Amino acid sequence: MALPKRIIKETERLVAEPVPGIQAVPHDDNLRYFDVSIHGPTQSPYEGGVFKLELFLPEDYPMTPPKIRFLTKIYHPNIDRLGRICLDVLKGRLKRPLSSPNQSS
Amino acid sequence: MGNTSTKESRGASPPPHNHRTSRSFSGTASSAFPPEVERNAGTSSLRLGRRHRGDNFEAALLGLSLTHTHREREREREREREQDGPYKTREERRAEKEAERRKEREKERERSMAEESVDGGYLVTVGVYTGLEDYNLKIVRQLQIERRLAPFWKGIPDHEDDWTDAQLVAAAHSREIPDADAVLPPSPTKPSSTSEDLTRLTVPLATRSRSQSYGSDASPSSSTGRLSSLSLSSSPLAGFTRPRSKTLGFSRSSSANANAAPVETNIPSRTVNNRPIEAVLYEHASECPICFLYYPPHLNRTRCCDQPICSECFVQIKRADPHVPEHSPPGSPAPQPADQDRRAHAGDQLISEPASCPFCKQPEFGVVFQPLPWKRGLVYANQSHPYSVQQQSPLSYNSTTSSTSSLPTTPSGGRKKTTYAVNAPEVITTDRIRPDWATKLAHAKNQAARRAAAATALHTAAYLMHNINNNGGSSSNPFSSRRILRRINNSSGSMTPNGGSGTATPAPTTSATNIAQQSSETPAPAPPANAPSALHSVLRRARMVDLEEMMLMEAIRLSLAEEEERKHKEEKEAKAKGEKEELDRAATRLATSAPEPSSMGKGKSPAPRVDTAVRRTSEEQSPTVGFGASQHLKIHRATSDVSSSASSMKEPEAGGNSEDEEATEPMFNFQSLAQTLMAGEEDGAATGKGKQVECENGHAEEPDTAEGKGVSTASSVRIGQETA
């Protein structure tokens, strides 16, 4: 099935105005799959580090959260040995779909 | 779950010889248990993977422990096989039905999109989400026709505020956006059409709805055809070559909900104020913040924070699956070690929280839909709006404002932000369109409770098995298992008549035999005797005990008992070897002493004859002993005193054998098992003894053997009584 409009739009936005310190590049063959790299924030123990992650938008995104995992080893209380992240917005069913920031109303 | 269990049950269901091979773990084939029991053990261990168990599992269990003839068991197995049969096909049928339903749904969707519309939107999802439609289709449809929920408008990927009507229409139809100066090609907006519109809207509506209600149920298809042709011919729009001219056709819901639902009528116009309905709808389109598509600005609004949400996204939002309440804040590590236990204990605590708002996370998500100021497409005849938000009838509104240009104002513009309570009549909650959540929750709770009960049973069983095991291993305290089991027996109050004798009978024998023998004898008969009653106590205490686990226990127990037997048999065989040697020695002694008594008696050629007779005795003795050994543990007590002559050894053995059987017989809870076991054994013993008697007859002159013969005949008589 064609890529949902939401993913296209979000990708466009991501490319147009990337979040500082975070890069996300979709794969050419699968636009749901992203290579992500995060730069360790300044004044944090992770400063200077570059952490690679993989991100996948499941079939029923945005009703289910994206799947994301650290590929780089990281010492963090919410990240396990396999790089899985423990975060409520990444769990279970949609609790809070990201809403469009340019929504006027 | 269903799949794996089916496979397993499929694997298990076929023929019984499978069961035999599956039992290879249980050691040598010469077990004392009759084949039926063996097979039952096999089935029980094989059946473990099955989820769907019925009464006959309990019956099977009880059948093991209570009286149960071979035939009954056979029948039972037949029943099970029969039950397996439809089960398999049920799975397949379900899959087929699912596929069929999907196909039908697809067809229905196409039909509905072609024929039905509500205010320019559809009554079926347009395909933003591809997953399963698990909401209640009828309810959603009804709500949309009642204008209480926004119809499934088509979301357009892009939108510009300055698009012309032509561009809007093209966008709404997923066509390429034409240039701004393009005219609306197929929809001529004639100035005169307003009045025609009105007449068409007002006058034929009544007749249509009536004819609809008359000719409805008997032949929906024919009435549809007739009416659509009628509306086509009577409509001034008939000449329009619009791509969706089919929507002019009169349509109604398929026959499924026709009876219950109010009569639906159609307002087939595709124009509002002489403009195409798409242009009007999408002129001030707004973006759904979840799917990022542009929709008419009349979207549902969340009851809590007044955010827009399209119907297609709304029907996707639902309760999370039933789960254990999270004590820790959400975000605790996913695989918890104690999860299993916790789930076992928290079977009843499963909760299913209502969906919360995706925007403000307020619980009990619900939306409110403000109906459009006009109505097109399907409406319910004679339906006053369930809540009178809108006072004007759509037609009057249309007629009064049709001449003005201010019609397509966005309602959100002049609207004040309001919040609604959950139970407000306007609010449509996610539970409303999924009324089955309660049954789902109950189902999950049931399943959890069953699992918990199974875990409890397994723990109890493990406890019991542990004790039995310990006892079997340790010869220092042979009575411990018995005590435990007796305690269980008493506490459960399920005193079988056997329970008492099972514990009482060994007492007198202890005096005759030494402790080591007692201890080696104890475990093998004890588990078959007492473990089932322990099982019963478990069964009684926990009503919801999972039979599957019980079957597992039974299988473990059987294999354990068998292992014990195997050990005993080895012991006996070793002992029997010793006995045989002694017997040979005794025979030679007899042979040498034979001439002396023969001179007293008949004495023609006494020496060779006695010699052969004794040799026969010894020859026959060895198979008898061998047989007895293979029959496990029945000889031990008498064989303790083997130092005397061959004949004195033979007879008490036979006597001891039957005595032993008498002692152990009541200990068996499985009467059928005990009976078949004993029958087989006695057959063997009787034939052996018969031969012995025969050969002893040859020795009639010997006082020793004469006495022995008396005993042996007595014992064979006793055996005859028992078998009878």
Boltz contact constraints between the chains, C-beta under 6 A:
constraints:
  - contact:
      token1: [A, 1]
      token2: [B, 130]
      max_distance: 6.0
  - contact:
      token1: [A, 5]
      token2: [B, 157]
      max_distance: 6.0
  - contact:
      token1: [A, 5]
      token2: [B, 292]
      max_distance: 6.0
  - contact:
      token1: [A, 5]
      token2: [B, 293]
      max_distance: 6.0
  - contact:
      token1: [A, 6]
      token2: [B, 291]
      max_distance: 6.0
  - contact:
      token1: [A, 6]
      token2: [B, 292]
      max_distance: 6.0
  - contact:
      token1: [A, 9]
      token2: [B, 292]
      max_distance: 6.0
  - contact:
      token1: [A, 60]
      token2: [B, 131]
      max_distance: 6.0
  - contact:
      token1: [A, 63]
      token2: [B, 316]
      max_distance: 6.0
  - contact:
      token1: [A, 86]
      token2: [B, 331]
      max_distance: 6.0
  - contact:
      token1: [A, 86]
      token2: [B, 333]
      max_distance: 6.0
  - contact:
      token1: [A, 87]
      token2: [B, 331]
      max_distance: 6.0
  - contact:
      token1: [A, 88]
      token2: [B, 330]
      max_distance: 6.0
  - contact:
      token1: [A, 88]
      token2: [B, 331]
      max_distance: 6.0
  - contact:
      token1: [A, 92]
      token2: [B, 320]
      max_distance: 6.0
  - contact:
      token1: [A, 93]
      token2: [B, 320]
      max_distance: 6.0
  - contact:
      token1: [A, 96]
      token2: [B, 358]
      max_distance: 6.0
  - contact:
      token1: [A, 97]
      token2: [B, 290]
      max_distance: 6.0
  - contact:
      token1: [A, 97]
      token2: [B, 358]
      max_distance: 6.0
  - contact:
      token1: [A, 99]
      token2: [B, 289]
      max_distance: 6.0
  - contact:
      token1: [A, 100]
      token2: [B, 287]
      max_distance: 6.0
  - contact:
      token1: [A, 100]
      token2: [B, 289]
      max_distance: 6.0
  - contact:
      token1: [A, 100]
      token2: [B, 292]
      max_distance: 6.0
  - contact:
      token1: [A, 103]
      token2: [B, 289]
      max_distance: 6.0
